[in-house]
Amino acid sequence: MEPARVHITAYGCQMNRLDAELVRAILRAAGAEVVEDPGAANVLLFLTCSVRAHAEDRVFSNIGALAARKQREPDLVIGLLGCTAQQYGERVWERAPLADVVCGPGRLAELPALIDQARAGRRARALDPRRGEAGAEAFGPADSRLDGIEVRGREGERSDRRAFVRATRGCDMFCSYCVVPYVRGPERSRPPRAVTEEVRRLVDGGVREVMLLGQAVNRYAGEDGGHMWDLADLLAEVAATPGLTRLRFITSHPTALTPRLASVFRDVPAVCPHLHMPAQSGSDAVLARMNRGYTAADYLDRLAMVREAAPEVAVASDFIVGFPGESEADFEATLDLVRRARFAQCFVFKYSPRPGTTAARRYVDDVPPEEKRRRNQELLNVVSQVAAEENQRLVGREVEVLVEGPSPRPHLNADGQQRRTHAGWIQWRGRTRCHRLVVFDGPPGLRGEEVTVRVERAAAVTLFALFCETTA
């Protein structure tokens, strides 16, 4: 049998992106070749989330589109991994009969054996036990095997000097709309030393920016030597890693945002002034039905606490429009919260019922689709207006940018023209310490470097800047 040549398609959140890197590392260690061209692969893996119906529909559609190729290449192996696989279990084959492998997020270490089984002609599956089922206590030990896997990233990608490190797994918050507690299991925190050692290895390998991940990462509670660490402890320890210049954490739940954590933005220089803390709604009635555990006033109080400690912190948020029972007054309350909170960035989603969640069982999806679309667009308009106003405050300032790579598409420069200033210059994109996107023209060889640029123009999503040649 010819060697496995694997192509991985990942959708969704940073957790899925990290899981994709884990899969690459696992398969390479098992002798498989990971290829970037799906046409060159004999194993196609899809790793996707199940938080929204759109993501599920897209992956099932993409798998279905492989029918003709599967007929031409009967030995082609197709696998569905991650949250959607865990949610559907064996029912995956009802929607994706072409799938040969089904693997939940806590069982990724078993992929080489699952793929071998599928290549031998037998469907293969490995799923985590569901909450309440016998064996559910194995959630932690089963996926702890992933902690020891060295993630080096795809060839050539580590030059951007950024890496994800998992701090927590699972979630115990049980927001009524969310399937994550059911598909990623109970909340578990990695031991502090496991996190700090992984960060040290990454930084020794050239990484400059680390993002600590967790569904509600600010609920981190890791034990070391009888002492319980919270996220503030962990951030301070990780930040002390020699060579690490930027440290982020995502995603934070408002109920777990403490004064001690807020002070980290002020007291730990490596921690970037960027906080992603989803509000989801500005209506107290909707927040109660969502089981979020706070009011709009509570949320604003926590923002004020952060900004009192560090006024420059840029805050990002998530919102759901069209949640069951959301009235026009409820929606107006969300618009008001966005205007008052002055978010630097927001992600806006239309509500879709997720099977097995409290909201799907208890509430009627009663906001018409056309009204969801209208509210979605109106909220996006307000979000864009606020973000553009906040970005405008940076015009004329010099900011430090970690260069991610060449801009994938050309943008106009600060004066509205396309120019390179010097022959051979290209347009780069990168992120400020507060996670704002910046594009600028500069000399070759800047990928992965931290450079200084001067902001000349601002839009809702992007800052347009001029390269400060004295930093070259």
Secondary structure as UniProt FT lines:
FT   STRAND          5..10
FT   HELIX           14..29
FT   TURN            30..31
FT   STRAND          33..34
FT   HELIX           38..40
FT   STRAND          43..48
FT   HELIX           53..64
FT   TURN            65..66
FT   HELIX           67..72
FT   TURN            74..75
FT   STRAND          77..82
FT   HELIX           83..88
FT   HELIX           89..91
FT   HELIX           92..95
FT   TURN            97..98
FT   STRAND          101..103
FT   HELIX           105..110
FT   HELIX           111..119
FT   TURN            120..121
FT   STRAND          124..126
FT   TURN            131..132
FT   TURN            134..135
FT   HELIX           136..138
FT   HELIX           139..144
FT   HELIX           145..148
FT   TURN            155..157
FT   HELIX           158..160
FT   STRAND          162..166
FT   STRAND          168..169
FT   TURN            176..177
FT   HELIX           180..183
FT   STRAND          188..189
FT   HELIX           192..204
FT   TURN            205..206
FT   STRAND          209..213
FT   TURN            215..216
FT   HELIX           217..219
FT   STRAND          222..224
FT   TURN            225..226
FT   STRAND          227..229
FT   HELIX           231..239
FT   TURN            242..243
FT   STRAND          246..250
FT   HELIX           254..256
FT   HELIX           259..267
FT   TURN            269..270
FT   STRAND          274..276
FT   HELIX           284..290
FT   HELIX           296..309
FT   TURN            311..312
FT   STRAND          314..321
FT   TURN            324..325
FT   HELIX           328..341
FT   STRAND          345..350
FT   TURN            355..356
FT   HELIX           358..362
FT   HELIX           369..392
FT   TURN            393..396
FT   STRAND          398..406
FT   TURN            414..415
FT   TURN            423..424
FT   STRAND          426..432
FT   TURN            433..434
FT   STRAND          437..442
FT   TURN            447..448
FT   STRAND          450..458
FT   STRAND          462..467
FT   HELIX           469..471
//
